[in-house]
Structure formats: structure tokens, C-alpha cells
Amino acid sequence: MTVSVGIDKIGFYTPSLYLDMAELATARGEDPNKYLIGIGQSKQAVIPPTQDIVTMAANAASQILTPALKAEVAMVLFGTESGIDNSKASAVYLAHLLGLSPKTRAIEVKQACYGATAGLQLAADYVRVHPQAKVLVIGADVARYGLRTAGEVTQGGGAVAMLVTADPQILTLDMVSSYHTEDVMDFWRPTYRTEALVDGKYSTNVYLDFFKTVWADYQQQTNRTIVDFDAFVFHLPFTKMGRKGLRQILPEAQPDQQKSLKAAFEASQEDNRNVGNLYTGSLYLSLLSLLRHGQLTAGARLGFFSYGSGAEGEFFSGILQPNYQRGFDGAALTTLLAQRKRVSVAEYEDIYRAQLSNDSRDVQLPVGEEVAQYYLAGRQNQQRQYREQ
Ligand code: CAA
């Protein structure tokens, strides 16, 4: 008998600062509605130098790992575009910070915004073969395009942590999925750069084309059609992108279903609208947002479109489980988002420039205002100094 495998728990972390998108629009000489409606973003996470992908991942993972679970994690698969080292995996730093058992396998997975999906599917296959195993999958990034660039409004950052197990509480993954790879230069980041290079309009077109391709292939493989779905969850670099994706397939549904799919989309974009782009974590923040704000019942089939520039697309699906509400702490997430401090555009620009420099100097970061459990205190002897409070 095949074991049912999928997402048992989800944790999420984003730093304690945000920038208001209407304020940014005004500062950049744009109509605020371009950002609020045209792009579909209201707030953007601002990442202080004291947070990086490792600390954000630790802050997300610590929400879902009890001491007993920490001892049981067989593997850590860390999806990220914002790696902090060209050799050593962020998963190794993370495993140490969290106090995981040394009997764990810890690696980093890279393919732009697709890394966490690769991690999730590899984890699911591993658990199908080893049903007792628990795998920690991370999607953590700092989405960084540059001050006064077209991509600036689509920045953000944070981490999603998922525990993949047999008989999961939140979602069982269907075994079938459809994926597609093409060598496309829509978004990339050479190792000498801290900001992505992007052909913005082209990237949005490739996203939509890839969605069309994998959705058609998935339907062919499964004989399922849109009527078999209760909601679609999209990679959301900005919320308008997923809205365009959904619009592409809505005509395949009857009017009643169109209404419910649109309502589910509104729920799925709510939290992303207030955090911004997490690159590889965005799809899974959108899932969390749907679970928090949507009206789904157990047994619902959800469709997922994952996209990572460069480019890789995947469509996969899963079934919502009866106790899905127990798999995440919705109240903690509401508090995390509500307690963030708004920074002005000038403060955001200062913080943007204050990131840990790309050189070998020793640095002590201003950690006095840091409220997160895990943070970065600086760099000594070319080693990042991670701390827990
Ligand atoms: N009121 C309402 N809407 C307005 C408006 C106003 N006053 N002014 C403009 N708009 C609308 C425009 O009509 C447009 O809507 P449509 O796309 O529906 O036509 C929207 O606002 C955006 O306007 P522009 O196209 O003029 O915006 P832009 O040229 O400044 O750039 C962008 C938009 C290309 C997305 C840019 O922000 C960018 O390059 N972002 C980074 C790349 C990106 O996120 N790509 C997504 C796919 S790649 C991916 O998914 C991987 C990843 O995470 C990086």
C-alpha cells in the first residue's frame, strides 16, 4: 500500500520591519495605485543586516520543531536563491543553530524561486521510501533588486519551514506532478552580485507560458480538469502575477466555480501582499495565507504552480487534511505581522545599504534592537557570527 505523504506542519518568519508601498510609490514619483493595484503589494518586509537566510529559517523552523522532533529530523533541504556561501550549505548552519541531531543529512537546493518545491518533492519521495522519516524543508530568501529599479516594488524577504512526513496533518501530496525546464535568461544573479539581474516584462511572460505548459501536461497525465480543483496556489513574486496566472485558466471553469476560485485566490494573496516576495518561500506563504484566510474544507484538492526563473516550472497537487488547522499557528503569524514596525523610505534605504558587506572585513552589527530568537551578530575571521537569545 502507498503511504500518504505531505506537509505536516508549516512555520513562517519575516523580520520586524516593513515599508509601506504607497509611501515608496510617492517617493519614486509613481501613482500609489500602480503599486497597490497594478503590482498588488501593500507592504514590503525590510530585512535588517542582523537577519539572513539562515537566521530567518531558524526563526521559522523553531516554531514547528519540538525537542522530540528535532531529534527525529532525518534530512534538511534548504531552498534558497540568496546563499551566503559558495561552498557550505546554509542547511548545515541551520542544523547546528537548531540543535538537530548530527545524524541528519543537510544540503542546499538552488534554482531561483523553485528551490523549496524541489526540496518538497525530494522530501516526499524520501518519506515514501522511509515512512518513519521526517524531513525539514526550507524556503528562505532576501528578494533584492536595487534601489530605484523597476523590481524594487517586488522585493521582500522571509522564510517558510515545512515538516514533511507520512500521514501529514495539513496536506497529502498527489504522486503525479508536471515539470518543465528551459534555459531562459529572465532573472539571474552572477556570484559577484548581491542584486538580481532581471528582464522584468519577459520574466512575467515566461512565468505565464510555463504555467500554461505544465497545467496542460498535468491534465493530460491525470485526466483531471479544473472542476477537480477547489483552489490554485501560485508562486507570488507580487500578487498581480498569480492573479494573471489564475485569469489564464478561469475561462475553463463554470461561473459558480470561477467565483469560488477567485475567492480562494483573494485569501491566498492576503499575507503575501503584506510581506512581499520571498522568492522560493512565496508559494508556501501563499498556501499558509489560503489556509488562514480561506473557506476550505477537508478533502479539497489544491493545485500549486511553482516557478523559478532561469527557468523551471512545476504544477502539482494535494489534498487538504481534516486537522490542517493544527499544522500551523495562525495567531502567532497574525501577531508577527501586526507587531512589525513601519520604517520610512529614508530608513529603508539606509537599511538596504547596511547589509553585511561582500568582503572579508570583521564587522559587529548593531544587534541592540533585534527581537528575533536567532540573529546575525556580525562577521569575524570571515565567519558569520550567529546568535540565539
Ligand atoms: N493604477 C493601477 N494600475 C496601474 C497604474 C495605476 N495608476 N499604473 C500602472 N498600473 C499597472 C499597469 O497597467 C501594469 O498592469 P498589467 O501588468 O496588468 O498590465 C502594472 O501596473 C505594472 O506596471 P508596469 O508593467 O508599467 O510596471 P513596471 O514596468 O514598473 O514593472 C515588473 C513591473 C516587470 C513586474 C517589475 O516590477 C519587475 O521587473 N519585477 C521583478 C521581476 C518579477 O517579479 N518577475 C515575475 C516573474 S519571475 C518570477 O516569478 C521569479 C521571481 O520571483 C523573481
Boltz pocket constraint, residues with backbone or C-beta under 6 A from the ligand:
constraints:
  - pocket:
      binder: B
      contacts: [[A, 31], [A, 32], [A, 33], [A, 34], [A, 35], [A, 37], [A, 38], [A, 39], [A, 112], [A, 113], [A, 150], [A, 151], [A, 152], [A, 153], [A, 154], [A, 187], [A, 198], [A, 199], [A, 200], [A, 201], [A, 203], [A, 204], [A, 207], [A, 235], [A, 236], [A, 237], [A, 238], [A, 241], [A, 277], [A, 279], [A, 307], [A, 308], [A, 309]]
      max_distance: 6.0
